[in-house]
Amino acid sequence: MTRKKYSRLEMALICWTLGIFGIHRLLMGYKNWYLQLITLGGLGLWMLYDLFAIITGKMKMANGEPLL
């Protein structure tokens, strides 16, 4: 199954607004997205780490493809 390709800006906005629920990881295809939902984004720290990784281009889709 192929996932929709997202830009870094789209993912950064989704992470900023819904990051504590792990929605950005769900959309990117990661199977551990529910851990952020349970911990509320690691009390915000995990979400901030992901946001920084998305903005700098270090976080890729779960299948290894870069964000657009």
C-alpha positions, 0 to 999 in steps of 0.5 A: 500500500502506498502512502500519500506523499506529504511536504515537510511543511504539511507534516510540520503543521500536522506535527505542531497541531496534532503531534501530541496524538501522534497523527503525523507518525500515523500519516507517515506510516509508522506503526508505533504512532499509538505510543505518542497517543498514550503518552501525549507525545512524551509529554510534548518532548517527543513531539518537539523532537519529531517537529525538529526532525521534520523541519531539518529533513531528518525524519522520513516516511516509514518506508524510507522515502523523504518528505517532499 
